[in-house]
Amino acid sequence: MKPLQFHWQHLNHKINSQTFVKRLLILMISSLALLVVYYFFILSPVLSNLRDITGKSVVIDQTTKKLQETIFDMVNKQQKDEKNTIAQTNQAEQQIIVLDKIIQNSLGKLQSLPSLLSMLQSNLEQQQGLTLSYIKKMNEQALATSTDGSGTTSTSLLTQQNVEIAFQGNYFSTLAYLQRIESLKLPIVWNGVEYTVTTYPTANVTLNIGVITMKASP
């Protein structure tokens, strides 16, 4: 078996014996072969890995963007929920303040429900230009309760009896009646007023009020 150096010298001699054009052609073919080998065995795997890395980077970027959007939405929702909770709390506090003011101003004037209804009716009948249609009890709400020593039995101490008062009359007589009731500083809560003109200047008026009373002990 001839040594590798001998084969290389023989190949080199054979190439040198060729014309310049053939040697140039052999050089170009050899260079091209080396480039093909370099591309398929070295450069191509590197490019493939680079494409994989780029693709994975795009997926990571998309996932990160979606995660950021999800976190942003969650933060916005939490802030909105906090604002709604604060608004509801403020509204409840305002209602408590109004109710507390009514109770403090009227605590000494708390009477039985029949007595208060009688007072509302008598003032309406005394007002010129108004005609009572009816006074109707609606639902009752407990405003303050107490519990016994065991903490199992709850008793209503302060209640709000909602009442509907319907009558007929003109605007100025109605206004005078409302102002008279307001001036008496009775323990009542104004829930609503409906004013419907039938034949001018006469109108049907419906008052919805809550009468606050101290419930008698059993």
Buried (B, 14 or more C-beta within 10 A) or exposed (E): EEEEEEEEEEEEEEEEEEEEEEEEEEEEEEEEEEEEEEEEEEEEEEEEEEEEEEEEEEEEEEEEEEEEEEEEEEEEEEEEEEEEEEEEEEEEEEEEEEBEEBBEEBEEEBBEBEEBBEBBBEBBEEBEBBEBEEBEEEEBBEBBEEEEEEEEEEEBBBBBBBBBBBBBBBBEBBEBBBEEBEEEEBBBBEBEEEEEEEEEEBBBBBBBBBBBBBBEEE
